[in-house]
């Protein structure tokens, strides 16, 4: 009897380990399958850019909700990764520009939120920089360099400044897109795989 009880415990332990291993394996593959489907790849001559949201390079501020910077920094992030494929450093610029195609397509030019009411933050490896959208010269958020074969991750957030006369819930909104421009003014474009 003792022998059978011990044998049954070992058998049960093996079955439980197998089921747990299968669950971990399946969860891992399902997670990365959907994560890869969300990621949208752009590239330029030397850089590969992966946007980690379904919207790709497009950013929107869909409603007026005046908040403080602390609350704005906790809002939805648009994340992307820049990878240098070259064996030399590459200079690049990250811009936030108006998405004129979408504004034209939606015919919503008169509903665009004034840029002085929009706060934008970009977070790199260490620091977070916050600006009013109208302060940016030609939409430039950051000019920097990436080391050879290096990789950097960024996140961009938008929110309505607390100092606004617009009513909360107003139909005003903003359509923009993130552009990564190499030193030679080549803009990263969507990969058509």
Secondary structure, 3 states (H helix, E strand, C coil): CHHHHHHHHHHHHHHHHHHHHHHHHHHHHHHHHHHHHHCEEEECCCEEEEECCCCCCEEEECCCCEECHHHHCCCCCEEEEEEECCCCCEEEEEEEEECHHHHHHHCCHHHECCHHHEEEEEECCCCEEEEEHHHCHHHEEEEEEECCCCEEEEEEEEEEECCCCCCCCCCCEEEEEEEEEECCCCECEECCC
